[in-house]
Amino acid sequence: MNSDRLNQDAIRIASTPPIAEKFAELLSHPSQIDGASHRLGVPATLLNFYLAQPADFSSIGLGNGILIPVQITTRKGGRKSLYYLNPGEEVLAGIFVTDQVIALKYMRRVTGSSKPAQTGDTYSMRITTREGQVIFQGEGTLKVTNALKGEGWIECTGLSTLTGSQSTMPAPSVFWSLF
């Protein structure tokens, strides 16, 4: 087995969150949860489950699940629109959830300087475990299909550390966000 490949057990959701003991040490009242999560480096993220959609991550070894986007907002826990990122800027775009896995989907704008982004701009996608282990990393080119609604498409091609092979991950774009 290639030592660079992730083991399926390494990505499974534990029956008790590994960070639970650390939280227990810091908490004596519910009002302390937000402060403790910041001290532990696990601040809350603003997810919009109303925009969740089924997603197939089989090509990288994760199977089918639900992709829940991080809300585009200036509020704490939200993110910028991917169409308005600066080159080199990366955001947590969403989380992928199955009954066994929670994976984080990050998008980075690699090329292009116009705002909003245009067809031909390059983005990278990085999918990780909650602990930061890379499951997939790839790049693709944006194809804008409706600039007025922020609709477009990217297919990122790269390496899956679960399967050990080249994979393609689609990232459709709706409302100026690549889901």
Sequence and secondary structure as in RCSB ss.txt:
>XXXX:A:sequence
MNSDRLNQDAIRIASTPPIAEKFAELLSHPSQIDGASHRLGVPATLLNFYLAQPADFSSIGLGNGILIPVQITTR
KGGRKSLYYLNPGEEVLAGIFVTDQVIALKYMRRVTGSSKPAQTGDTYSMRITTREGQVIFQGEGTLKVTNALKG
EGWIECTGLSTLTGSQSTMPAPSVFWSLF
>XXXX:A:secstr
  TTS  HHHHB  SS TTHHHHHHH SSGGGHHHHHHHTT     B GGG EEEE GGGT  EEEEEEB BSSS
TT B  GGG  TT EEEEEEEE SSBEEEEEEEE S  SSS  TT EEEEEEEETT  EEEEEEEE EEEETTTT
EEEEEEEEEETTTSSEEEEEEEEETTEE 
